[in-house]
Amino acid sequence: MKSTGDTNKETLFNLDENENTRYSKAVYVTKVAMFVNVVLTCFKFLAGILGNSSAMVADAVHSLSDFMTDIAVIVGLRVAKKPGDSTHNYGHGKIETLAATFIGIVLIVVGFGIFLNGLQKVFAFFRGEVLTAPSSIAFVVAIISIVLKEWLYRYTMIHARGLKSDALIANAWHHRSDAFSSIGTTIGIGGAILLGGKWVVLDPIAALILSFFIFKVAFDISYKNLNELLEASLDSETYKNIERVINNTEGVLGFHELKTRKIGNAMAADVHIEVDRDLNIVDAHEISTQIEKRLKEVCGKNGHFSIHVEPYSDSEY
């Protein structure tokens, strides 16, 4: 016997309304980021070309990838907000996770490209080639980029946590990786301008260093979201909270086969509970309903919980 909870038209309407509000806020935040990224990308490319800075051109490519991932986030959120249907009973929340995974993969590609470009410049320098020193325009744009991208990270992360959106969180870290990129670019360009001569190599060295920061962020994002796509269990703290809810529900004599996972921003759990074998079906159903209600209080109203009721047995499973 399974409890699916009592749902009516009013409840469904409220859920849809909440999801639409969440989607609208997330899209608005992402559109703000898109505008900033377009402006920054244009300025960085111009500054990199006119200012003879390979680090700034690499930084511009990174900002361009930010713009691409902004589009991916909007598309992902648009699909993810669709309600469940006959072919997707649990909704389309995994699309949001897929968008976050895509951002992680894009970051890996961007980091690798920046690493190769910087490495080629460094090797060329040690082979005796003369590197052109960057100009002050690249330095100024790099500082502006740090300020804007750090603000964009904080702005996006605040909303991402409030909306519990993995895609927005991943995008926020993409913005911060761009800020890290600009810090490295600023150091490299500034050192090359102030010290001159052989110190011009600081510009591509900065590009090399910032690529490792990007790799680290990319790995964290990709690992977390790939795990969710592969149906990884919820974190240990949430798992223990679910166990605590079940154990503390009156009438539950035991439980087993607790399985958890995440579907987009929603949590899901399947469990077999044991109750007194002499209970009638109405009382047993009420126990499972109470568990489902309390789990939604702990894990979120959009959670998916399947509770199978069995007669209590002393035998071990």
C-alpha positions as CSV (number, residue, x, y, z in Angstrom):
1,M,0.0,0.0,0.0
2,K,1.4,3.4,-0.9
3,S,0.5,6.9,0.2
4,T,0.6,9.6,-2.5
5,G,-0.8,12.3,-0.3
6,D,-4.0,14.3,-0.6
7,T,-3.8,16.6,-3.6
8,N,-6.5,18.8,-4.9
9,K,-6.8,21.5,-7.5
10,E,-6.0,24.3,-5.1
11,T,-2.8,22.6,-3.9
12,L,-1.7,21.9,-7.5
13,F,-2.4,25.6,-8.4
14,N,-0.2,26.8,-5.6
15,L,2.6,24.5,-6.5
16,D,2.5,25.7,-10.1
17,E,2.3,29.3,-9.0
18,N,5.4,28.8,-6.7
19,E,7.3,27.2,-9.6
20,N,6.4,30.0,-12.0
21,T,7.6,32.6,-9.5
22,R,10.8,30.7,-8.9
23,Y,11.4,30.4,-12.6
24,S,10.7,34.1,-13.2
25,K,13.1,35.2,-10.5
26,A,15.8,32.8,-11.7
27,V,15.5,34.0,-15.3
28,Y,15.6,37.6,-14.3
29,V,18.8,37.1,-12.3
30,T,20.3,35.2,-15.3
31,K,19.3,38.0,-17.8
32,V,21.1,40.6,-15.6
33,A,24.2,38.4,-15.8
34,M,23.8,38.0,-19.6
35,F,23.8,41.8,-20.0
36,V,26.9,42.3,-17.9
37,N,28.7,39.4,-19.6
38,V,28.0,40.7,-23.1
39,V,29.3,44.2,-22.2
40,L,32.4,42.7,-20.4
41,T,33.2,40.3,-23.3
42,C,33.2,43.2,-25.8
43,F,35.4,45.4,-23.7
44,K,37.8,42.6,-22.9
45,F,38.3,41.5,-26.5
46,L,38.9,45.1,-27.5
47,A,41.3,45.7,-24.5
48,G,43.1,42.4,-25.2
49,I,43.6,43.2,-28.9
50,L,44.4,46.9,-28.6
51,G,46.4,46.3,-25.4
52,N,48.5,43.4,-26.6
53,S,47.5,41.1,-23.7
54,S,47.1,37.4,-24.2
55,A,45.8,37.1,-20.6
56,M,43.0,39.6,-21.4
57,V,42.0,37.8,-24.6
58,A,41.8,34.6,-22.5
59,D,39.8,36.4,-20.0
60,A,37.4,37.6,-22.7
61,V,36.9,34.0,-23.9
62,H,36.0,33.1,-20.3
63,S,33.4,35.9,-20.2
64,L,32.0,34.7,-23.5
65,S,31.6,31.2,-22.0
66,D,29.7,32.9,-19.2
67,F,27.2,34.3,-21.7
68,M,26.8,30.8,-23.3
69,T,26.1,29.2,-19.9
70,D,23.6,32.0,-19.1
71,I,21.6,30.9,-22.1
72,A,21.9,27.2,-21.0
73,V,20.6,28.1,-17.6
74,I,17.5,29.9,-19.0
75,V,16.7,27.1,-21.4
76,G,17.2,24.6,-18.5
77,L,15.0,26.5,-16.1
78,R,12.3,26.9,-18.8
79,V,12.1,23.1,-19.3
80,A,12.6,22.2,-15.7
81,K,9.5,24.2,-14.5
82,K,7.2,22.1,-16.6
83,P,4.9,19.9,-14.5
84,G,5.0,16.1,-14.6
85,D,3.3,14.4,-17.5
86,S,2.7,10.8,-18.8
87,T,6.3,10.4,-19.8
88,H,7.9,12.3,-17.0
89,N,6.0,11.4,-13.9
90,Y,8.4,13.2,-11.6
91,G,8.5,16.4,-13.6
92,H,11.5,17.8,-15.6
93,G,13.7,18.9,-12.7
94,K,16.7,16.9,-13.9
95,I,17.0,19.3,-16.8
96,E,18.2,22.0,-14.3
97,T,20.8,19.5,-13.1
98,L,21.8,18.8,-16.7
99,A,22.2,22.6,-17.3
100,A,24.5,22.8,-14.3
101,T,26.5,19.9,-15.5
102,F,26.9,21.6,-18.9
103,I,28.3,24.7,-17.2
104,G,30.9,22.5,-15.5
105,I,31.9,20.9,-18.7
106,V,32.1,24.3,-20.5
107,L,34.4,25.5,-17.7
108,I,36.7,22.5,-18.1
109,V,37.0,23.3,-21.9
110,V,37.6,27.0,-21.2
111,G,40.2,26.3,-18.5
112,F,42.0,23.9,-20.9
113,G,42.0,26.4,-23.7
114,I,43.4,29.2,-21.4
115,F,46.1,26.7,-20.1
116,L,47.3,25.8,-23.6
117,N,47.4,29.4,-24.8
118,G,49.4,30.5,-21.8
119,L,51.7,27.5,-22.0
120,Q,52.5,28.3,-25.7
121,K,53.4,31.9,-24.8
122,V,55.7,30.8,-21.9
123,F,57.5,28.3,-24.1
124,A,57.9,30.9,-26.8
125,F,59.4,33.3,-24.3
126,F,62.0,30.7,-23.1
127,R,62.8,29.9,-26.7
128,G,63.9,33.5,-27.1
129,E,60.9,35.0,-28.7
130,V,60.1,38.6,-27.7
131,L,56.6,39.1,-26.2
132,T,54.8,42.3,-26.6
133,A,54.2,44.1,-23.3
134,P,50.5,44.8,-22.6
135,S,49.2,48.4,-22.3
136,S,47.4,50.2,-19.6
137,I,43.9,49.8,-21.2
138,A,44.1,46.1,-20.5
139,F,45.0,46.7,-16.9
140,V,42.0,49.1,-16.4
141,V,39.5,46.7,-18.0
142,A,40.8,43.9,-15.8
143,I,40.2,45.8,-12.6
144,I,36.7,46.8,-13.8
145,S,36.0,43.1,-14.6
146,I,37.0,42.0,-11.0
147,V,34.6,44.4,-9.5
148,L,31.7,43.6,-11.8
149,K,32.1,39.8,-11.7
150,E,32.5,39.6,-8.0
151,W,29.3,41.6,-7.6
152,L,27.6,39.3,-10.1
153,Y,28.7,36.3,-8.2
154,R,27.3,37.6,-4.9
155,Y,24.1,38.8,-6.6
156,T,23.5,35.4,-8.3
157,M,24.5,33.3,-5.3
158,I,22.1,35.1,-2.9
159,H,19.2,34.4,-5.3
160,A,20.4,30.9,-6.1
161,R,20.4,29.9,-2.4
162,G,17.0,31.4,-1.9
163,L,15.6,29.6,-4.9
164,K,17.5,26.4,-4.2
165,S,18.7,26.3,-7.8
166,D,21.7,24.2,-8.6
167,A,21.9,25.7,-12.1
168,L,22.1,29.2,-10.6
169,I,24.7,28.1,-8.0
170,A,26.8,26.7,-10.8
171,N,26.4,29.9,-12.8
172,A,27.4,32.0,-9.8
173,W,30.6,30.0,-9.4
174,H,31.2,30.5,-13.1
175,H,31.0,34.3,-12.5
176,R,33.5,34.0,-9.6
177,S,35.8,31.9,-11.7
178,D,35.8,34.9,-14.1
179,A,36.6,37.2,-11.2
180,F,39.5,34.9,-10.3
181,S,40.5,35.0,-13.9
182,S,40.5,38.8,-13.9
183,I,42.6,38.9,-10.7
184,G,45.3,36.7,-12.3
185,T,45.0,38.9,-15.5
186,T,45.4,42.1,-13.5
187,I,48.5,40.7,-11.7
188,G,50.1,39.5,-14.9
189,I,49.3,42.7,-16.9
190,G,50.3,45.0,-14.0
191,G,53.6,43.2,-13.5
192,A,54.4,43.2,-17.2
193,I,53.7,46.9,-17.5
194,L,55.5,48.0,-14.3
195,L,58.5,45.8,-14.5
196,G,58.8,45.5,-18.3
197,G,61.6,43.6,-20.1
198,K,61.7,39.9,-19.3
199,W,58.8,40.3,-16.8
200,V,56.4,40.5,-19.8
201,V,56.2,36.7,-19.4
202,L,54.1,37.4,-16.2
203,D,51.1,38.0,-18.5
204,P,50.9,34.4,-19.9
205,I,52.0,33.0,-16.6
206,A,48.9,34.6,-15.0
207,A,46.8,32.9,-17.7
208,L,48.3,29.6,-16.7
209,I,47.7,30.1,-13.0
210,L,44.1,31.2,-13.4
211,S,43.4,28.1,-15.6
212,F,43.9,25.9,-12.5
213,F,41.4,27.9,-10.5
214,I,38.9,27.3,-13.3
215,F,39.6,23.6,-13.3
216,K,38.9,23.3,-9.6
217,V,35.6,25.1,-9.8
218,A,34.7,23.1,-12.9
219,F,35.5,19.8,-11.2
220,D,33.3,20.6,-8.2
221,I,30.3,21.6,-10.3
222,S,30.6,18.7,-12.7
223,Y,31.1,16.1,-9.9
224,K,28.1,17.2,-7.8
225,N,25.7,17.4,-10.7
226,L,26.8,14.3,-12.5
227,N,26.3,12.5,-9.2
228,E,22.7,13.7,-9.1
229,L,22.1,12.6,-12.7
230,L,23.4,9.2,-11.7
231,E,20.8,9.1,-8.9
232,A,23.3,9.6,-6.0
233,S,21.8,9.5,-2.5
234,L,21.1,12.7,-0.6
235,D,23.8,14.0,1.7
236,S,24.3,12.3,5.0
237,E,22.7,15.1,7.1
238,T,19.5,15.1,5.1
239,Y,19.4,11.3,5.1
240,K,19.6,11.3,8.9
241,N,16.9,13.9,9.1
242,I,14.6,11.6,7.0
243,E,15.4,8.6,9.3
244,R,14.7,10.8,12.4
245,V,11.3,11.8,11.0
246,I,10.3,8.2,10.3
247,N,11.5,6.9,13.7
248,N,9.7,9.7,15.6
249,T,6.4,9.1,13.9
250,E,3.9,7.4,16.2
251,G,2.9,4.0,15.0
252,V,6.1,3.2,13.1
253,L,7.7,0.0,14.6
254,G,10.6,-0.1,12.1
255,F,11.6,0.7,8.5
256,H,14.0,-0.6,5.8
257,E,15.0,-0.1,2.2
258,L,15.2,3.7,2.5
259,K,16.4,5.1,-0.8
260,T,16.9,8.8,-1.5
261,R,17.8,11.0,-4.5
262,K,17.4,14.5,-5.9
263,I,15.2,15.5,-8.9
264,G,16.3,19.0,-9.8
265,N,15.6,21.2,-6.8
266,A,13.3,18.6,-5.3
267,M,14.2,15.7,-2.9
268,A,12.8,12.2,-3.3
269,A,12.7,9.2,-1.0
270,D,11.3,5.6,-1.1
271,V,10.9,3.7,2.2
272,H,9.2,0.6,3.6
273,I,7.7,1.2,7.1
274,E,6.5,-1.5,9.5
275,V,3.4,-1.1,11.6
276,D,1.3,-3.2,14.0
277,R,-0.2,-6.1,11.9
278,D,-3.5,-5.6,13.7
279,L,-4.0,-2.1,12.5
280,N,-6.8,-1.5,10.0
281,I,-6.0,-0.1,6.6
282,V,-7.3,3.4,7.4
283,D,-5.0,3.8,10.5
284,A,-2.0,2.4,8.5
285,H,-2.7,4.9,5.8
286,E,-2.9,7.7,8.3
287,I,0.6,6.8,9.6
288,S,2.1,6.9,6.1
289,T,0.3,10.2,5.4
290,Q,1.8,11.7,8.6
291,I,5.3,10.7,7.5
292,E,4.8,12.2,4.1
293,K,3.6,15.5,5.6
294,R,6.5,15.7,8.0
295,L,9.0,14.8,5.3
296,K,7.7,17.7,3.2
297,E,8.2,20.0,6.1
298,V,11.9,18.9,6.4
299,C,12.7,18.4,2.7
300,G,10.5,20.9,0.9
301,K,6.8,20.9,-0.3
302,N,7.8,19.8,-3.8
303,G,9.4,16.6,-2.6
304,H,8.4,13.1,-3.9
305,F,7.9,10.5,-1.2
306,S,6.7,6.9,-1.7
307,I,5.9,5.1,1.6
308,H,5.2,1.4,1.5
309,V,3.4,-0.1,4.6
310,E,4.1,-3.6,5.8
311,P,3.1,-5.6,8.9
312,Y,5.7,-5.6,11.6
313,S,7.9,-8.6,11.8
314,D,10.6,-9.6,14.3
315,S,12.7,-11.3,11.5
316,E,15.7,-9.3,10.2
317,Y,15.8,-8.1,6.6
